[in-house]
Amino acid sequence: MTKKQVSDFTMMKGSQPITMLTAYTCPVARGLQQAGVPVLLVGDTVGMVEMGFDSTRQVTLEHMEYHIGAVRRGAPDTHIIGDLPYRTDRDPDTALASARRLLAAGADSVKLEGDKYAVIAHLVANGIDVVGHTGLLPQTAKGFAKVGRRAEDAQRIREEAQGIQGAGAFMLVMEHMPYDLAGEITAALRIPTIGIGAGPDCDGQVLVINDALGLGDYWPPFSKQYARVSDSIADVAKAFSREVETREFPNNIIRMTGSRG
């Protein structure tokens, strides 16, 4: 598998849907690369789905460096996007220092939320590839309701998408908005759009890997569970506990291997 570059994603717009999944750990990243997923997002969602935080705002650069490094070791030939955590992109110079740390940890590009046009332009001018994010912005949102339903809000999102493209971002994530609005923006932009709860007309789709795996106890309405890993974990733990209590384990391993250590 050859790692995809920015130019590859640009060429895929309108011709080949782009598959993106989040990843936070080495073994999961390894499996996703083996499956041929072309781009992985090490999102600050790690704070909520893996670390037990109430929001993404508690995620630090150190957290992101740790998880990006793990994902890079699992998927050395896959394009990795690293999220800039809350307030680490608050001004151009801070964002540049933060982005360089994520790239040093193993990211190929960085993602940031909202209308930070000067920040995006500064990163791009310094050779850093940037993914934008509009619609629902988890770092600053007060809730997780769909955005862009009101005419003025939809217009703001349209303008934000154009501004992000104009600042130099090569891709745009659009989250939890009306499908027709996402389709309109996708058709108007030169750069590919990646939807999450934004309907079928985006240039690609992203899911949080924990949601796709069914690993957890709550999933957004726009996600899909392709498995029920949480149930499997419980089943394994129960089986192991039962074997320990009956002394079947580790005796069953000893019988299989013929070794008593």
Secondary structure, DSSP 8 states (H G I E B T S, - for coil): -----HHHHHHHTTTS-EEEEE--SHHHHHHHHHTT-SEEEE-TTHHHHTS--SSGGG--HHHHHHHHHHHHHH-TTSEEEEE--TTTTSSHHHHHHHHHHHHHHT-SEEE--SS-HHHHHHHHHTT--EEEEEES-TTT-SS------SHHHHHHHHHHHHHHHHHT-SEEEEES--HHHHHHHHHH-SS-EEEESS-TTSSEEEE-HHHHHT-SS---TT---S--HHHHHHHHHHHHHHHHHTTHHHHHHHHHH----
